[in-house]
Amino acid sequence: MSTPQQPLSAADRETPAPPAQLAESIVPGPPTDAPAGASGKEPISVSLGSDRQHLLPFLSLVHSYLWSSVTLADQKAAFTFAVESAFLGYLLSRDLLWQLHSPLSTWHALEYCGLLSLLCLSISLALVLNVVMPRLGGRGDGLIYFAAIANRRNSAEYVTDVLSSAHSSLETALAQHSYEVARIATRKYRNLRMAMWVGVAAFVAGFVFIGLNR
């Protein structure tokens, strides 16, 4: 007959201590006195100063992009001027002016197309020259615009203005100059777009003149 098992006492239920050789290799468990809710991730707070660290690189990127846009507009204008000047020279070599010297009552499609091409080329070339025309607008007391820098009495005054400016003032100056460059780029591309469309009309009328002048 089996002897019934006696219930274990509190001392018997305790986990025996590990041997001394293993005590040093046991990884300690998580602390039991952690406050409630500490297991979740703490919210990350972003200060205003850390946000402003990205402001100057962003303004520099915008300023560089705007200057590259202005440079590209000037390059396109120079290419357009070269192509239209060459086409105008070719039309003049086909006796365009001599054809226009005839009385207006004797004009036909040949003369009208020649005159239209000449007028459109003249307007387009004038618009292209307006694209590459230097713009002198800007703040007279700025820190970036070259005319504003040259308005100082000497270089020491400009160096003093820069070094005495706060970090936010330098960012403001860069943002203001970016706006000025954006206005310049807008005017350049507006004139360049009109010059190209008028140039297309000049080429169409010019090719018709060449075809009728054979």
TORPA-427143 format. One record per residue: residue number from 1; residue in three letters; z, y, x of N, C-alpha, C, O in turn. Coordinates in Angstrom, 1 decimal, padded with zeros to 4 digits. Last residue first. Example, Ala and Ser with C-alpha at 12.3 -4.5 7.8 and 13.67 -1.06 7.14 Angstrom:
    i   aa    n_pz    n_py    n_px   ca_pz   ca_py   ca_px    c_pz    c_py    c_px    o_pz    o_py    o_px
    2  SER   007.1  -002.2   012.8   007.1  -001.1   013.7   007.9   000.0   012.9   008.0   001.1   013.4
    1  ALA   007.8  -005.7   013.2   007.8  -004.5   012.3   007.8  -003.3   013.2   008.5  -003.3   014.2
***
This chain:
    i   aa    n_pz    n_py    n_px   ca_pz   ca_py   ca_px    c_pz    c_py    c_px    o_pz    o_py    o_px
  214  ARG  -104.8   078.8   012.8  -105.6   078.0   013.6  -107.1   078.4   013.6  -107.9   077.8   014.2
  213  ASN  -103.0   080.1   011.1  -103.6   080.9   012.2  -104.5   080.0   013.1  -104.9   080.5   014.2
  212  LEU  -101.7   078.4   009.5  -102.8   079.2   008.9  -103.6   079.9   010.0  -104.7   080.4   009.7
  211  GLY  -099.7   077.4   011.2  -100.7   076.5   010.6  -101.9   077.2   010.0  -103.0   076.7   010.1
  210  ILE  -098.3   079.7   011.9  -099.0   078.9   013.0  -100.1   078.0   012.3  -101.2   077.9   012.8
  209  PHE  -097.2   080.3   009.4  -098.1   081.2   010.1  -099.0   080.5   011.1  -100.1   080.8   011.3
  208  VAL  -095.6   078.0   009.0  -096.7   078.3   008.1  -097.7   079.2   008.7  -098.9   079.0   008.6
  207  PHE  -093.8   078.5   011.1  -094.7   077.3   011.2  -095.8   077.4   010.2  -097.0   077.0   010.5
  206  GLY  -092.6   080.9   010.1  -093.4   080.9   011.4  -094.3   079.7   011.5  -095.4   079.8   012.0
  205  ALA  -091.3   080.1   007.9  -092.4   081.0   007.7  -093.2   081.0   009.0  -094.4   081.2   008.9
  204  VAL  -089.4   078.3   009.2  -090.4   077.8   008.1  -091.5   078.7   008.0  -092.7   078.3   008.0
  203  PHE  -088.1   080.1   010.9  -088.9   078.9   011.5  -089.9   078.4   010.4  -091.0   078.1   010.8
  202  ALA  -086.9   081.8   009.1  -087.8   082.3   010.1  -088.7   081.2   010.7  -089.9   081.4   010.8
  201  ALA  -085.1   080.0   007.8  -086.2   080.7   007.0  -087.3   081.2   008.0  -088.5   081.2   007.7
  200  VAL  -083.5   079.5   010.0  -084.2   078.4   009.4  -085.4   079.0   008.6  -086.5   078.4   008.6
  199  GLY  -082.3   082.0   010.4  -083.2   081.4   011.4  -084.0   080.3   010.9  -085.2   080.1   011.2
  198  VAL  -080.7   082.2   008.2  -081.8   083.1   008.3  -082.8   082.6   009.4  -084.0   082.8   009.2
  197  TRP  -078.9   080.2   009.0  -079.7   080.0   007.7  -080.9   081.0   007.7  -082.0   080.6   007.3
  196  MET  -077.9   081.2   011.4  -078.6   079.9   011.4  -079.5   079.8   010.1  -080.6   079.3   010.2
  195  ALA  -076.7   083.6   010.6  -077.8   083.6   011.6  -078.6   082.3   011.6  -079.8   082.3   011.7
  194  MET  -074.7   082.6   008.9  -075.7   083.4   008.4  -076.9   083.5   009.3  -078.1   083.4   008.9
  193  ARG  -073.1   081.3   010.9  -073.7   080.6   009.8  -074.8   081.3   009.1  -075.9   080.7   008.8
  192  LEU  -072.4   083.4   012.5  -073.2   082.3   013.1  -073.8   081.5   012.0  -075.0   081.1   012.1
  191  ASN  -070.8   085.0   010.9  -072.0   085.5   011.4  -073.0   084.4   011.9  -074.2   084.5   011.7
  190  ARG  -068.7   083.1   010.5  -069.4   083.6   009.4  -070.8   084.2   009.8  -071.8   083.9   009.1
  189  TYR  -067.8   082.6   013.1  -068.5   081.5   012.4  -069.2   082.0   011.1  -070.2   081.4   010.7
  188  LYS  -066.7   085.2   013.7  -067.8   084.6   014.5  -068.5   083.5   013.7  -069.8   083.5   013.7
  187  ARG  -064.7   085.4   011.7  -065.8   086.4   011.7  -067.0   085.8   012.6  -068.2   086.0   012.2
  186  THR  -063.0   083.3   012.5  -063.6   083.3   011.2  -064.8   084.2   011.1  -065.8   083.9   010.6
  185  ALA  -062.2   084.0   015.1  -063.1   082.8   014.9  -063.7   082.8   013.6  -064.9   082.4   013.4
  184  ILE  -060.7   086.3   014.5  -061.9   086.4   015.3  -062.8   085.2   015.1  -064.0   085.4   015.0
  183  ARG  -058.6   085.1   013.0  -059.5   086.1   012.4  -060.8   086.3   013.1  -061.9   086.4   012.6
  182  ALA  -057.5   083.5   015.1  -058.1   082.9   013.9  -059.0   083.8   013.1  -060.1   083.4   012.6
  181  VAL  -056.5   085.4   016.8  -057.6   084.6   017.2  -058.3   083.9   016.1  -059.5   083.7   016.1
  180  GLU  -054.4   086.4   015.1  -055.5   087.3   015.5  -056.7   086.5   016.0  -057.9   086.9   015.7
  179  TYR  -052.8   084.0   015.0  -053.4   084.6   013.7  -054.6   085.5   014.1  -055.6   085.5   013.4
  178  SER  -052.1   083.8   017.6  -052.9   082.8   017.0  -053.6   083.3   015.7  -054.7   082.9   015.4
  177  HIS  -050.5   086.1   017.9  -051.8   086.0   018.6  -052.7   084.9   018.0  -053.9   085.1   018.0
  176  GLN  -048.3   085.2   016.3  -049.1   086.4   015.9  -050.5   086.4   016.6  -051.5   086.8   016.0
  175  ALA  -047.4   083.0   017.8  -047.9   082.8   016.4  -048.7   084.0   016.0  -049.8   083.8   015.3
  174  LEU  -046.7   084.3   020.2  -047.7   083.2   020.2  -048.3   083.0   018.8  -049.5   082.8   018.6
  173  ALA  -044.6   085.9   019.2  -045.8   086.5   019.9  -046.9   085.5   019.9  -048.1   085.9   019.7
  172  THR  -042.8   084.0   018.3  -043.4   084.9   017.4  -044.6   085.5   017.9  -045.6   085.7   017.2
  171  GLU  -042.1   082.7   020.7  -042.8   082.0   019.7  -043.4   082.9   018.7  -044.5   082.6   018.2
  170  LEU  -040.8   084.9   021.9  -042.0   084.4   022.5  -042.8   083.5   021.5  -044.0   083.6   021.5
  169  SER  -038.7   085.2   020.2  -039.6   086.3   020.3  -040.9   085.8   020.9  -042.0   086.2   020.5
  168  SER  -037.2   082.9   020.6  -037.8   083.1   019.3  -038.9   084.2   019.4  -039.9   084.1   018.7
  167  HIS  -036.3   083.4   023.2  -037.2   082.3   023.0  -037.9   082.4   021.7  -039.1   082.1   021.6
  166  ALA  -036.3   087.0   023.9  -035.7   085.7   023.5  -036.7   084.6   023.3  -037.9   084.9   023.1
  165  SER  -037.3   088.9   026.7  -037.6   088.4   025.3  -036.9   087.1   025.1  -036.8   086.2   026.0
  164  SER  -037.1   089.6   029.3  -036.0   090.0   028.4  -036.2   089.5   027.0  -035.4   089.8   026.1
  163  LEU  -039.4   088.6   030.4  -038.1   087.9   030.8  -037.0   088.4   029.9  -036.1   087.6   029.7
  162  VAL  -041.3   090.3   029.3  -041.4   088.9   029.0  -040.0   088.2   029.3  -039.6   087.4   028.5
  161  ASP  -040.6   092.8   030.1  -040.7   092.6   028.7  -040.7   091.1   028.4  -040.1   090.6   027.4
  160  THR  -040.7   092.5   032.9  -039.5   092.8   032.3  -039.5   092.5   030.8  -038.5   091.9   030.3
  159  VAL  -043.5   092.2   033.2  -042.6   091.1   033.6  -041.2   091.3   032.9  -040.6   090.3   032.5
  158  TYR  -044.3   094.7   032.4  -044.7   093.5   031.6  -043.8   092.3   031.9  -043.4   091.6   031.0
  157  GLU  -043.2   096.3   034.4  -042.8   096.5   033.0  -043.2   095.3   032.1  -042.4   094.9   031.3
  156  ALA  -044.5   095.3   036.7  -043.1   095.1   036.5  -042.6   095.3   035.1  -041.7   094.6   034.6
  155  SER  -047.1   096.2   036.4  -046.9   094.8   036.2  -045.4   094.5   036.0  -045.0   093.6   035.3
  154  ASN  -047.2   099.3   034.6  -047.3   098.5   035.8  -047.0   097.0   035.4  -046.5   096.7   034.3
  153  ARG  -047.4   100.3   032.0  -047.6   101.2   033.1  -047.8   100.4   034.4  -048.6   100.9   035.3
  152  ARG  -049.3   098.4   029.6  -048.1   098.6   030.4  -048.4   099.5   031.6  -049.5   099.5   032.1
  151  ASN  -051.8   097.8   028.8  -051.3   099.0   028.3  -050.0   099.4   029.0  -049.5   100.5   029.0
  150  ALA  -052.4   095.2   029.5  -052.9   096.3   030.4  -052.4   097.6   030.0  -052.4   098.6   030.8
  149  ILE  -051.3   093.9   027.3  -050.7   093.7   028.7  -051.1   094.8   029.6  -050.3   095.4   030.3
  148  ALA  -053.1   094.6   025.4  -051.7   095.0   025.2  -051.0   094.9   026.6  -050.1   095.7   026.9
  147  ALA  -055.4   093.5   026.3  -055.4   094.9   026.2  -053.9   095.4   026.1  -053.6   096.4   026.7
  146  PHE  -054.8   090.7   026.1  -055.0   091.3   027.4  -054.9   092.8   027.4  -054.4   093.4   028.3
  145  TYR  -052.1   089.4   024.2  -053.4   090.1   024.1  -053.6   090.9   025.4  -052.7   091.6   025.9
  144  ILE  -049.4   088.7   024.7  -050.5   087.8   025.0  -051.8   088.5   025.1  -052.6   088.2   026.0
  143  LEU  -047.5   090.5   023.8  -047.2   089.9   025.1  -048.4   089.0   025.5  -048.3   088.5   026.6
  142  GLY  -048.2   093.6   022.1  -048.0   092.2   022.2  -047.8   091.7   023.6  -047.9   092.5   024.6
  141  ASP  -048.7   096.2   021.3  -047.5   096.0   022.0  -047.2   094.5   022.2  -046.0   094.1   022.4
  140  GLY  -051.1   096.3   019.9  -051.0   097.0   021.2  -049.7   096.8   022.0  -049.7   097.2   023.1
  139  ARG  -052.6   093.4   018.6  -051.4   094.2   018.7  -051.3   094.9   020.0  -051.5   094.3   021.1
  138  GLY  -056.2   093.7   018.1  -055.0   093.0   018.5  -053.8   094.0   018.5  -054.0   095.2   018.4
  137  GLY  -059.7   093.8   018.8  -058.6   094.0   017.9  -057.4   093.2   018.4  -057.5   092.2   019.1
  136  LEU  -062.1   093.6   020.1  -061.0   094.3   020.8  -059.8   094.5   019.9  -059.0   095.3   020.2
  135  ARG  -064.5   091.2   020.8  -063.6   091.7   019.8  -062.4   092.3   020.5  -061.8   091.7   021.3
  134  PRO  -067.8   091.2   022.1  -066.4   091.1   022.3  -065.6   091.8   021.2  -066.0   092.9   020.7
  133  MET  -070.4   089.4   020.5  -069.9   090.7   020.8  -068.4   090.6   021.0  -067.7   090.1   020.2
  132  VAL  -071.4   087.0   019.7  -070.9   087.1   021.1  -070.3   088.4   021.4  -069.9   088.6   022.5
  131  VAL  -072.1   087.7   017.1  -071.2   086.6   017.3  -070.5   086.8   018.7  -069.3   086.6   018.8
  130  ASN  -074.0   089.7   017.3  -072.7   090.1   016.8  -071.7   089.0   017.0  -070.5   089.3   017.0
  129  LEU  -076.1   088.2   018.2  -075.5   089.1   019.1  -074.2   089.6   018.6  -073.3   089.8   019.4
  128  VAL  -076.6   086.9   015.8  -076.2   086.1   016.9  -075.5   087.0   018.0  -074.5   086.6   018.6
  127  LEU  -077.6   089.0   014.2  -076.3   088.3   013.9  -075.7   087.5   015.0  -074.5   087.4   015.2
  126  ALA  -079.9   089.5   015.6  -078.9   090.6   015.5  -077.5   089.9   015.2  -076.5   090.3   015.7
  125  LEU  -081.3   087.2   015.2  -080.9   087.5   016.6  -079.9   088.6   016.6  -079.0   088.6   017.4
  124  SER  -081.7   087.4   012.4  -080.9   086.3   013.0  -080.5   086.6   014.4  -079.3   086.3   014.8
  123  ILE  -083.4   089.6   012.2  -082.0   089.6   011.6  -081.1   088.5   012.2  -080.0   088.8   012.5
  122  SER  -085.6   088.7   013.6  -084.9   089.9   014.1  -083.5   090.0   013.5  -082.5   090.3   014.2
  121  LEU  -086.4   086.5   012.1  -085.9   086.3   013.5  -085.2   087.5   014.0  -084.2   087.4   014.8
  120  CYS  -087.1   087.8   009.7  -086.0   086.9   009.8  -085.5   086.6   011.2  -084.3   086.5   011.4
  119  LEU  -089.3   089.3   010.6  -088.1   090.0   010.1  -086.9   089.1   010.1  -085.8   089.5   010.5
  118  LEU  -091.1   087.3   011.4  -090.6   088.3   012.4  -089.4   089.0   011.9  -088.4   089.2   012.7
  117  SER  -091.4   085.9   009.0  -090.8   085.2   010.2  -090.3   086.2   011.2  -089.3   086.0   011.8
  116  LEU  -092.6   087.9   007.5  -091.4   087.3   007.1  -090.7   086.6   008.2  -089.5   086.7   008.4
  115  LEU  -095.0   088.3   008.9  -094.1   089.4   008.8  -092.7   088.8   008.4  -091.7   089.3   008.9
  114  GLY  -096.2   085.8   008.6  -095.9   086.3   009.9  -094.9   087.4   009.9  -094.0   087.4   010.7
  113  CYS  -096.5   085.6   005.8  -095.6   084.6   006.5  -095.3   085.1   007.9  -094.1   084.9   008.4
  112  TYR  -098.3   087.7   005.5  -097.0   087.8   004.9  -096.0   086.8   005.5  -094.8   087.1   005.7
  111  GLU  -100.6   086.8   006.9  -099.8   088.0   007.4  -098.4   088.1   006.7  -097.5   088.5   007.4
  110  LEU  -101.2   084.5   005.5  -101.0   084.5   006.9  -100.2   085.7   007.4  -099.2   085.5   008.1
  109  ALA  -101.7   085.2   002.8  -100.5   084.4   003.1  -100.2   084.4   004.6  -099.0   084.3   005.0
  108  HIS  -103.1   088.5   003.5  -103.1   087.2   002.8  -101.8   086.5   003.1  -100.8   087.1   003.7
  107  TRP  -104.1   091.9   003.4  -103.2   090.8   003.8  -103.3   089.6   002.9  -103.6   089.7   001.7
  106  THR  -105.6   094.1   002.8  -106.3   092.9   003.3  -105.4   091.7   003.6  -105.9   090.7   004.1
  105  SER  -103.9   096.1   002.3  -104.7   095.6   001.2  -105.5   094.4   001.6  -105.9   093.7   000.7
  104  LEU  -102.8   096.8   004.8  -102.0   096.0   003.9  -102.8   095.4   002.7  -102.5   094.4   002.2
  103  PRO  -105.0   096.4   007.6  -104.5   097.1   006.4  -103.8   096.2   005.5  -104.1   095.0   005.3
  102  SER  -103.6   094.9   010.7  -104.6   095.0   009.7  -104.1   095.8   008.4  -102.9   095.7   008.2
  101  HIS  -101.4   094.4   012.2  -102.0   095.7   012.3  -103.1   095.9   011.3  -103.6   097.0   011.1
  100  LEU  -100.7   091.8   012.1  -100.0   092.7   011.2  -100.6   094.1   011.2  -100.2   094.9   010.4
   99  GLN  -102.2   090.6   014.0  -102.4   090.2   012.6  -101.8   091.2   011.7  -102.4   091.5   010.6
   98  TRP  -100.9   091.6   016.3  -102.3   092.0   016.0  -102.7   091.7   014.6  -103.4   092.4   013.9
   97  LEU  -098.5   090.3   016.2  -098.5   091.8   016.0  -100.0   092.2   015.7  -100.1   093.2   014.9
   96  LEU  -099.4   087.6   016.7  -098.7   088.0   015.4  -098.8   089.5   015.2  -099.1   089.9   014.1
   95  ASP  -100.8   086.2   018.6  -101.3   087.4   018.1  -100.7   087.8   016.7  -101.3   088.2   015.8
   94  ARG  -099.3   084.2   019.7  -100.4   083.8   018.8  -100.9   085.0   018.0  -101.4   084.9   016.9
   93  SER  -097.3   085.3   021.2  -098.5   084.9   021.9  -099.6   084.4   021.0  -100.7   084.3   021.5
   92  LEU  -095.5   085.7   019.1  -096.2   086.9   019.7  -097.4   086.5   020.5  -098.4   087.2   020.6
   91  LEU  -094.6   083.1   018.8  -095.4   083.8   017.7  -096.1   085.0   018.2  -097.2   085.3   017.8
   90  TYR  -093.3   082.7   021.3  -094.5   081.9   021.0  -095.3   082.6   019.8  -096.5   082.6   019.9
   89  GLY  -091.2   084.5   021.1  -092.2   084.7   022.1  -093.5   083.9   021.9  -094.6   084.4   022.1
   88  LEU  -089.9   083.3   019.0  -090.4   084.6   018.8  -091.5   084.9   019.9  -092.6   085.5   019.5
   87  PHE  -089.0   081.0   020.3  -090.0   080.9   019.2  -090.6   082.2   018.9  -091.8   082.3   018.5
   86  ALA  -087.3   082.0   022.2  -088.5   081.3   022.6  -089.5   081.2   021.5  -090.7   081.3   021.7
   85  SER  -085.4   083.2   020.5  -086.1   084.0   021.4  -087.4   083.3   021.9  -088.5   084.0   022.0
   84  GLU  -084.4   080.9   019.3  -085.1   081.8   018.5  -085.9   082.8   019.4  -087.0   083.2   019.0
   83  VAL  -083.2   079.6   021.5  -084.2   078.9   020.7  -085.0   079.9   020.0  -086.3   079.9   019.9
   82  ALA  -081.3   081.5   022.4  -082.3   081.0   023.3  -083.5   080.4   022.5  -084.6   080.6   022.9
   81  PHE  -079.6   081.8   020.1  -080.4   082.9   020.7  -081.5   082.5   021.6  -082.6   083.0   021.5
   80  THR  -078.6   079.2   019.9  -079.4   079.7   018.9  -080.2   080.9   019.4  -081.4   081.0   019.0
   79  PHE  -077.0   079.2   022.3  -078.1   078.2   022.1  -079.1   078.7   021.0  -080.3   078.6   021.2
   78  ALA  -075.2   081.2   021.7  -076.1   081.3   022.9  -077.3   080.4   022.8  -078.4   080.7   023.1
   77  ALA  -073.9   080.2   019.5  -074.7   081.4   019.4  -075.6   081.6   020.5  -076.8   082.0   020.4
   76  LYS  -072.7   078.0   020.6  -073.7   077.8   019.6  -074.5   079.0   019.4  -075.8   078.9   019.2
   75  GLN  -070.9   079.3   022.3  -071.9   078.4   022.9  -073.0   078.2   021.9  -074.2   078.1   022.3
   74  ASP  -069.3   080.7   020.5  -070.1   081.5   021.5  -071.2   080.6   022.1  -072.3   081.1   022.3
   73  ALA  -068.1   078.6   019.2  -069.0   079.5   018.4  -069.9   080.3   019.4  -071.0   080.5   019.1
   72  LEU  -066.6   077.5   021.3  -067.7   076.7   020.7  -068.6   077.6   019.9  -069.9   077.4   019.9
   71  THR  -064.7   079.5   021.7  -065.7   079.2   022.7  -066.8   078.4   022.2  -068.0   078.6   022.6
   70  VAL  -063.4   079.4   019.2  -064.1   080.6   019.6  -065.1   080.3   020.7  -066.2   080.8   020.6
   69  SER  -062.3   076.8   019.4  -063.2   077.1   018.3  -064.0   078.4   018.6  -065.2   078.4   018.4
   68  SER  -060.6   077.1   021.6  -061.7   076.2   021.7  -062.8   076.4   020.6  -064.0   076.3   020.9
   67  TRP  -058.8   078.8   020.4  -059.6   079.3   021.5  -060.8   078.4   021.7  -061.9   078.9   022.1
   66  LEU  -057.7   077.1   018.5  -058.4   078.3   018.0  -059.3   078.8   019.2  -060.4   079.3   018.9
   65  TYR  -056.4   075.2   020.1  -057.5   074.8   019.2  -058.3   076.0   018.8  -059.6   075.9   018.7
   64  SER  -054.5   076.7   021.4  -055.5   076.1   022.2  -056.7   075.7   021.3  -057.9   075.8   021.7
   63  HIS  -052.9   077.4   019.2  -053.5   078.4   019.9  -054.7   077.9   020.8  -055.7   078.5   020.9
   62  VAL  -052.0   074.8   018.4  -052.8   075.6   017.5  -053.6   076.7   018.2  -054.7   076.9   018.0
   61  LEU  -050.5   074.1   020.7  -051.6   073.3   020.2  -052.6   074.1   019.3  -053.8   074.0   019.5
   60  SER  -048.5   076.1   020.6  -049.5   076.0   021.8  -050.7   075.2   021.4  -051.8   075.5   021.8
   59  LEU  -047.2   075.5   018.2  -047.9   076.7   018.4  -048.9   076.7   019.5  -050.0   077.3   019.4
   58  PHE  -046.2   072.9   019.0  -047.1   073.1   017.9  -047.9   074.4   018.0  -049.1   074.4   017.8
   57  PRO  -044.5   073.6   021.2  -045.6   072.7   021.4  -046.7   072.8   020.3  -047.9   072.8   020.5
   56  LEU  -042.7   075.3   019.6  -043.5   075.8   020.7  -044.6   074.9   021.0  -045.8   075.4   021.2
   55  LEU  -041.5   073.4   017.8  -042.2   074.6   017.3  -043.2   075.1   018.4  -044.3   075.4   018.1
   54  HIS  -039.9   071.4   018.5  -041.3   071.0   018.3  -042.1   072.3   017.9  -043.3   072.1   017.7
   53  GLN  -037.4   072.6   018.7  -038.0   072.1   019.9  -039.4   071.7   019.8  -040.2   071.8   020.7
   52  ARG  -036.6   073.1   016.1  -037.3   074.2   016.8  -037.9   073.7   018.2  -038.7   074.4   018.7
   51  ASP  -035.2   070.8   015.5  -036.5   071.1   014.9  -037.3   072.1   015.6  -038.5   072.0   015.7
   50  SER  -032.9   071.1   017.1  -033.8   070.0   017.4  -035.2   070.2   016.7  -036.2   069.8   017.3
   49  GLY  -031.7   073.2   015.7  -032.2   073.4   017.1  -033.2   072.3   017.5  -034.1   072.6   018.2
   48  LEU  -031.0   072.2   013.3  -032.1   073.2   013.3  -032.6   073.4   014.7  -033.8   073.6   014.9
   47  SER  -030.3   068.7   013.5  -029.9   070.1   013.5  -031.2   071.0   013.6  -032.3   070.5   013.9
   46  VAL  -030.1   066.0   011.5  -031.0   066.7   012.4  -030.7   068.2   012.4  -030.7   068.8   011.3
   45  SER  -028.2   063.1   011.1  -028.3   064.6   010.8  -029.1   065.2   011.9  -028.8   065.1   013.1
   44  ILE  -028.4   060.1   009.8  -028.7   060.8   011.0  -028.9   062.3   010.6  -029.8   062.6   009.7
   43  PRO  -025.7   058.3   008.3  -026.9   059.1   008.1  -027.1   060.0   009.4  -026.2   060.5   010.0
   42  GLU  -024.8   055.1   009.6  -024.4   056.4   009.4  -025.7   057.3   009.2  -026.6   057.0   009.9
   41  LYS  -025.2   052.0   008.0  -025.7   052.9   009.0  -025.3   054.3   008.6  -025.3   054.7   007.5
   40  GLY  -022.3   050.0   007.1  -023.6   050.6   006.8  -023.9   051.6   007.9  -023.1   052.0   008.7
   39  SER  -019.7   049.4   007.8  -020.7   048.4   008.2  -022.1   049.0   008.0  -023.1   048.6   008.6
   38  ALA  -017.9   051.1   006.9  -018.3   051.4   008.2  -019.5   050.4   008.6  -020.1   050.7   009.6
   37  GLY  -016.7   050.6   004.4  -018.0   051.3   004.4  -018.5   051.6   005.8  -019.6   052.2   006.0
   36  ALA  -013.4   050.8   005.5  -014.3   050.4   004.5  -015.6   051.2   004.6  -015.5   052.5   004.7
   35  PRO  -012.7   050.5   009.1  -012.6   051.2   007.7  -013.7   050.7   006.8  -014.7   050.3   007.2
   34  ALA  -011.7   047.6   010.8  -012.7   048.6   010.6  -012.5   049.2   009.2  -012.2   048.5   008.2
   33  ASP  -009.9   045.7   011.6  -009.3   046.9   011.1  -010.3   048.0   010.9  -010.0   049.2   010.8
   32  THR  -011.1   043.6   012.8  -010.8   043.4   011.4  -010.2   044.7   010.8  -010.1   044.7   009.5
   31  PRO  -013.9   043.6   014.9  -012.6   044.1   014.6  -012.3   044.0   013.1  -013.2   044.3   012.3
   30  PRO  -015.7   040.5   015.5  -015.7   041.9   015.1  -014.3   042.4   014.7  -013.5   041.5   014.2
   29  GLY  -014.5   038.4   018.3  -015.1   038.7   017.0  -015.0   040.1   016.6  -014.4   040.9   017.3
   28  PRO  -015.2   037.8   021.7  -014.3   038.3   020.6  -015.1   038.7   019.4  -016.2   039.1   019.5
   27  VAL  -016.3   034.8   023.0  -016.7   036.1   022.6  -015.8   036.7   021.5  -015.6   036.0   020.5
   26  ILE  -014.7   032.9   025.5  -014.8   033.1   024.1  -015.2   034.6   023.8  -014.5   035.5   024.3
   25  SER  -014.1   032.6   028.1  -015.5   032.6   027.8  -015.7   032.8   026.3  -016.9   032.9   025.9
   24  GLU  -011.3   032.6   028.4  -012.0   033.7   029.0  -013.5   033.8   028.6  -014.1   034.8   028.6
   23  ALA  -010.6   030.2   027.3  -010.1   031.4   026.6  -010.9   032.6   027.1  -011.2   033.5   026.4
   22  LEU  -011.2   027.9   028.6  -012.2   028.4   027.6  -011.8   029.7   027.0  -012.6   030.4   026.4
   21  GLN  -009.0   027.4   030.2  -010.3   027.4   030.8  -011.3   028.1   029.9  -012.3   028.7   030.3
   20  ALA  -006.8   027.2   028.4  -006.9   028.4   029.3  -008.3   028.5   029.9  -008.7   029.6   030.2
   19  PRO  -007.9   025.9   025.2  -007.4   025.8   026.5  -007.6   027.0   027.3  -008.4   027.9   027.0
   18  PRO  -007.0   027.7   022.1  -008.0   027.0   023.0  -007.3   026.9   024.4  -006.4   027.6   024.8
   17  ALA  -004.4   027.0   019.8  -005.0   027.9   020.8  -005.9   027.1   021.7  -005.6   026.0   022.0
   16  PRO  -005.1   025.7   016.5  -004.4   025.6   017.8  -005.1   026.5   018.8  -006.3   026.7   018.7
   15  THR  -004.6   027.4   013.5  -005.6   026.9   014.5  -004.9   026.8   015.8  -004.4   027.8   016.3
   14  GLU  -002.2   026.3   011.1  -002.6   027.3   012.1  -003.6   026.6   013.1  -003.3   025.5   013.5
   13  ARG  -001.2   024.3   009.5  -002.5   024.8   009.2  -003.0   025.8   010.2  -004.2   026.2   010.2
   12  ASP   001.4   023.8   010.5   000.4   022.8   010.8  -001.0   023.4   010.5  -002.0   023.0   011.2
   11  ALA   002.7   026.0   009.5   002.6   025.9   010.9   001.5   024.9   011.3   000.9   025.1   012.3
   10  ALA   002.6   025.5   006.8   001.9   026.7   007.3   001.7   026.6   008.8   000.7   027.1   009.3
    9  SER   002.1   021.9   006.3   002.9   023.2   006.3   002.1   024.3   006.9   001.0   024.1   007.4
    8  LEU   000.2   019.9   004.2   000.4   020.5   005.5   001.2   021.7   005.3   001.1   022.5   004.4
    7  PRO   001.6   017.3   002.1   000.9   018.6   002.3   001.3   019.2   003.6   002.4   019.1   004.0
    6  GLN   001.3   013.8   003.0   002.1   015.0   002.7   001.4   016.3   002.9   000.5   016.3   003.8
    5  GLN  -000.4   011.1   001.5  -000.4   012.2   002.6   000.5   013.3   002.1   000.4   013.7   000.9
    4  PRO   001.1   008.0   000.7   000.5   009.3   000.3   000.7   010.3   001.4   001.7   010.5   002.0
    3  THR   000.3   005.0   002.3   001.4   006.1   002.1   000.7   007.4   001.7  -000.2   007.8   002.4
    2  SER  -000.9   002.1   000.7  -001.1   003.3   001.5   000.0   004.3   001.2   000.4   004.5   000.1
    1  MET   000.0  -001.2   000.9   000.0   000.0   000.0   000.0   001.2   000.9   000.8   001.3   001.8
***
